[in-house]
């Protein structure tokens, strides 16, 4: 049996110099919780879609990661997220990085999987890829100095399937003629994250 940790590389504080993850990079984050004004960024996960995951552990009080920031802001690199709104706001607040350009599999799912209200990553992977993700470590202590093997494996699983999901969702978006609408939504995500941080997390400013 292969070692699930063999393709997981943990880095402290920043990406290693010279690492090239290609033109499309899957990205996810782990934090102490889900409240932007309270919970700090702890981990950033990245994958080129090749089955290999790079994890960047962010220490308490750290507010910059130059090589990671350069990749997140590189206009030639598309960043794939699931629920990008949360991750982009977290990266903006804690590392000062406004990530762009973006693709969000959750938004794509909501635009084409209108036959269901289940748009979580686990549901997407199960239906579209036949992959059953395990979520046992979702609520663990991501601020620990030493992460467990189970935490590392869980964190990696959140980015290893995003490229395959994008391919499936792109086909559905094209079939339903919603590709341009999706692109417009992705283009607004950074602004939506800024609104969250500025104090409008639940207010629809487009409402009457």
N, C-alpha and C positions, 0 to 999 in steps of 0.2 A: 504494500500500500504506500502511495506517495505521501510525503510530508506536506500537509497543507500550509506550513509556514515557509516552505522553501522559496515561494514566489512572493513573499511579503518582506519588504525592506523598510526598517524603521530608522528614521533620521531625526536627530535632535536639533530643533530650532530653525532648520531651513533645508531646502533641497540641496543635494550635493552639487558641486560645481561641474558643469558640462553635461548634466543630464538632459536629454532631449526626449520628450514624450510624444513628439509628433504633432500633427495638425489638429487632432481632436482628442481632448483629454477629459476623462470622467473625473469629477470632483465631488467630494462630500466632506462634511465636518462633523465632529463630535464636540459637545459642550457640556458644561456642568448641569444644564437644564435647557428649557426652551423659552426663557424670558430674556430678551436682548438687554434690558437694563440691569439685569442681575447676574446672568450666567456667562462665564467666560469661555472663550474658545480654548479647546484642549488639544485637538487633533485635526489634521487635514489629510484626507486620503485622496490619492490620485492614481489613475491607471490609463495606459495608452490603448487599452482594449486587447492586450496580448496575454491576459491571464496573470500579469505581474502587477503588484500593487506597491506603491511607495507611500509610506505614512510619515507625516511630519508632526512631531510632538511639539506643542507650543507650551512653553513654561509660563507659570503665573507671572504677570507683570511684563511679559514680552510684548512689544508693540511693533516689531518689524521683522520681516523675513525677506530680504532683498531678492533672492533668486526665485522664491515662490511668488512674490509680488510681480516680478517681471513676466513670469509665465501667465499669471492670472490676468494681466493687463495687455498681453500681446495680442494685437488685432489679427494676427495671422493664425491664432490658435483658438478654436471653438471649444468652450468649456461646457461639458454635459453635467447637469445636475438632476436630482429628483427632489422637487420642492426647492428650487433655486432661491426663492424669495427669502427663506430663513438663512441659508448659508451665505448668500451675497451680503445681507445686512450684517451678519456676524463677522465676516471677513473685513467689511468696511469699518465697523466699529473698533475691532481689536487690532487689525493690522494696517488700517488706513488705506485699504485697497478697494477700488470699485471695479469688480470683475466684469469683463466684457471681451468678446461677444459671448452670448449665452444660448443654451438650449435646455429646456426643462421638460423632462419626460412626464411629470405630473400634469403640467398644463396641456401638453400634447394629448395625454390620455383623456383629460376632461373634454377636449374638443372633439375627439373621435369615438371614445367609448361611452357614448351617451346612453347606452343600454344598462349602465350600472352606476352606482355611486361609490364604488370601491376602487379608489385610485392610488392606494398605497403601493410601495415598491414590491412588497411581497405578493400582492394580488397581481400586479403587472407581470412579474417574473413567472408566476405560476401559470397564468393564462396564455401569455404570448410566447414564453420560452420553455415551459414545462419544467421550470426550476423552482424548488421549494426552499426559500430562504429561511434560515433559523434566526429568530429575533430575541433569543434569551438574554443577550448582553446589552440590549437597547438601553436599559436604565441603570447600567453599572457606573462606577466612579471613574470617569474619564480624566479626572484631575490627578489621579495617582501618579507618583514618580515612576513606578514600574507597572506597565500594563501586562495583563496575563495573556497567555497564548489564546485563550478563548476570546478575549477582547480584540486582539489583533486580527484573528480570523473573522470575527463579526464585522469589524471596521472595513476590512478588505472586501467583504462580500457586498457591501453597499455600492461599490464602484465597478466591480468586475463584470457586471452584466449591462451597464448603461449603453454601451455601443450597440449591442445586439438589440436592446429595446428601442433605441433610436431608429434602427433600420426598419423594424416592424411598424413603429408608429409613423415614420415618414411615408411608408407605403399606404397606411390607412388615411393619413392626411391628404395625400395625393388623390386617393380614391374618392374621398368626400369633398374635394375641392376646398380644403381648409388650410393649405400650406401657407398662403400669404397671411391669413389671419393669425396662424401660429407664429410666424416670423415677427409680425407686429407685436404680439404679446411678449415674445422673448426680448424684443428691443426695448420694451417698457419696464422690464424686470428690475434693472438697476435703479430706475426712478422709484419704482414701488418700494424697493428696499430702503431708499433714502427717506421716503414718506414714513415708513415704519419707524425709523430711527428718530425722525423729527417730531413724532407724536401723533401720527395719524394711522395707527396700526389696524384699527377696526372701522374707521370712518370711510365711507364711499364718497369721495369728493365730487363724483359725477352725479350723485343722486340729487333729487330736487331739494 
